[in-house]
Structures are given as structure tokens and as C-alpha cells.
Amino acid sequence: MRRLLNPRMMVAGAIALFALGSSSTAAASEVPAAPTFTKDVAPIFQAKCEACHRPDSMAPMSLKTFAEVRPWARSIRARVADRQMPPWQIDRGVGIQKFKNDRSLTDDERLTVLKWIDSGVPQGDPKDLPPPVSWPDDQGWNFAAQFGQKEPDLIVKSEPFTMPAMGQDAWDHRPTLSGVTEPRWVRAIEIRPTTVKGRRITHHAIAYLEQEENGKPMPGGLGALFMEWAVGKQGELMRPDTGKLLMPGAKFRWDVHYSQAGEEITSQVEMGIYFYPKGEEPKYRTMLSLVPAALGTMDIRPNSLSLAEGFTVLRDNARIESFQPHMHLRGKAMLVEAISPTGQKQALSYVNDFNFNWMTTYVYADDVAPLLPKGTILKVTAWHDNTAAKESNPDPNQWVGWGDRTVDEMAHAWINIVYIKDEDFKVEQEKRRAMTMPQQ
């Protein structure tokens, strides 16, 4: 590990030498001359904010009506102006910019909201209000609607756990049977605490899959990494023709990290699993992989910035499906680069303002998801800010090392990888060329 005072300068030097299809976000409509809440702002809040900012959901206030929004205008302006909300920490000037789950405001949406607040938050004509969005009464599931469902096909829960008001961090590793009685292919997964209050004590939840395939147990003492959840994460949606296999008798061994919240809370986590239709078998298997900048050792000195970097070699041709940075309270920024077997370097993604409260998975769009040959090195660089400038830093005068507790630090990326054999890899490359060629 070594110190670095300016992460942005280092990232600026990551030159793209082999194309992966980077492009900017889609253009939005023009900014209205005199925006009102009913006509211009309410549709933006419905599309980008209400998923969290609605009654009895995870956000601290609802933004569904003008009466609810009006008292928060100054706070909304501050969060929108510096792009803290909606949470989307990808640097717009580095790496790939097309994502399937981009919930950030477009430039025109952002300017519309700012212009509306600066002009005195006019309400507008109530007749201009769009129809209200129908949200579920409880927390709701993120992927159910797009599969034409109200809830996942299978819901698996961990055992209830009571966290005292004051106490050391705790981990729950008790297993849960899946209940699956026949082989089923998985196309999407969500994990969440079962209650909104439970989110206050749940740092992360990892489900490891233990099952037999072809009469043999899966390798590794903990089983295969099936799904990871951390604060603010929405879930994992597999790309078409990719998935994970569940076998009869499968069980999940949990790694749920709880931390104190100032009051005694009993919680558990639940995992929602969506299956492919029976008889439909995807061609590729996707693997959620922990790709470290540091693992097991870190040395972050008091009142300083620090850097850690790690290198992971792809064992076969691969398509990178998504990227999610994971650090704790002092996490500042993370860069993922691909170094080809010939030495060419490409910056894939750079999170320049990491926020511990939003562990976002950035899912690459179909036409830009990196296609990387066997032997490519994934380089992960992580920066930590152990100074008073980092608002979430509990104590900049403390030395910090690697560890599982919230007050310790980590530095790795969760990356969904699909390994592809040579023949199929060439087919995928040809498809990509056809997608990016200019239309005749």
C-alpha cells in the first residue's frame, strides 16, 4: 500500500487502448422555461425517487406530493446539485457510461429540478399531475413487476436475530434449506432485511450455496457465492441467456453482519429468487466474484489518504456483467481497469465519491459489457480517506486496518463474470461488432 493525494489525477492517466464500447447517457428533453412541480418535477420524482422516497419505505421522507416535497426543497437542491441523489457515484468522465439500471438524473432532469427550486418551487396546475404510481404496501420487490409477478418465485429467509441496543458487531452463519425439489435455473436474485427497521442493523448479508452437482459437492468450505447484499443494493438481474443453477436439496449458508443501532432490534434477511420458466436453460453461468484491491491486510494511518491495489487474472474468456465497489466508512473512490494480455489498458468504471450508505451494482448495457480475452488482468484500485474531510469517518485520529467490522475497512469489487469458451467468445465478439457498426 502507498499514499496518494489525488485519485482523480491517477484515473485521468488510464488511457483506453482497446475499445469496449463506452458511450454517454441518452439525451433527455429540453429544460422547460418555467418548470412547475405538477407538470415537470413530479414525473422526475416518480421515475427516479419514489422507489425509496414514499411512505413506510427506506427513505427518511416521502416525495410523492407537493405538500411532502415543499419543506425539503433546500435539502433536495443541495443533494441534486452535487449529484448525491439519486445515488449514482459513477464518474461521468471515465470508462463505460451505459448501464441497464442507471437511476441517475440526466443533465436536463437535474437542471429542471434546480431551476424549479431556484424559481420558488411553483406548484403548477393540479390537472398537469401524472397518474400516481402504484407502489406495494410493504417494501416491495425490485424485479417482480418486470417478470409480471407480485413477488419472487421463491423466498428463503435466515433465522431471526436480535441485536442489542449496545454491543459489538455480530455475525449469523446459520444455514437455511432452499426447499428446491428439482433443478431450476435462476435469472434474478434479491436480498433485503425483512423490515425497514432491520436495515438499521444489517451491514451486509451473503448467501453461500451448498449443493451437489453430478454427485459431487461444490468445492470450497463455504460453498459458492450465490448473492451478496449491502446497504442500498437493489439485487442481481442476470443478462438474458445467463443464470445460476439450483439443485434439489440445496441450502444456503448465511453470512449476515449486524451492528448496533442504539435500540434493540430483531431482524432477519430474506432472499427472493426468480426462476427461468421450466425447461428453459440459459447457455452461460454467471459467477459473482470478489475481486480485491486488498484482502486481509491494510494499513491506513491517522489523518491521511491511502491507496490499495490488487490484480486478478481471468482464467478464461469473459464478459463482465456488472461492478459494485465495497468499502466501509472511510472509502473514497474505486477504479476498475482491464489490462489485456498484450499490455493494453482500459478504464472500465470509476466511482469517484463512494458512499457507504449506497452499495450500488452498476450493470453494464448489452452493447458495452466488456468482452475480455483469457489472461486479461482486472486491476482494482481503492482509495480511503482517513481525515476529517470524510463526513462518514468516525474518528480520523485512529489507525484503521482490514476487518469485517463496520469501523474496520475493506477494499474489493463485487464483479459478475460470465466465462465463455473460445468459439462462443468469437460469436459474441462478432455480435458486438455488428451492434457498433454504423448503419448503412
Secondary structure, DSSP 8 states (H G I E B T S, - for coil): -B--S-HHHHHHT----S--------------SS--IIIIIHHHHHHHTTTTSSTTSSSSS--SSHHHHGGGHHHHHHHHHTT-SS---B-TTSS---BTT--S--HHHHHHHHHHHHTT-----GGG--------SSS--SSTGGGT-SS-SEEEE---EEE-SS---EEE--EEE----S-EEEEEEEEEESSTGGGGTEEEEEEEEE-EETTEE-SSTT-EEEEEEETT---EE--TTEEEEE-TT-EEEEEEEE---SS-EEE-EEEEEEE--TT---SEEEEEEEEEEESS---B-TTEEEEEEEEEE-SS-EEEEEEEEE--TTEEEEEEEEE-TTS-EEEEEEESS--TT----EEB-TTTS-EE-TT-EEEEEEEEEESTTSTT-S-TTS-B-B-SSTTSB-EEEEEEEEE--HHHHHHHHHHHHHHHS---
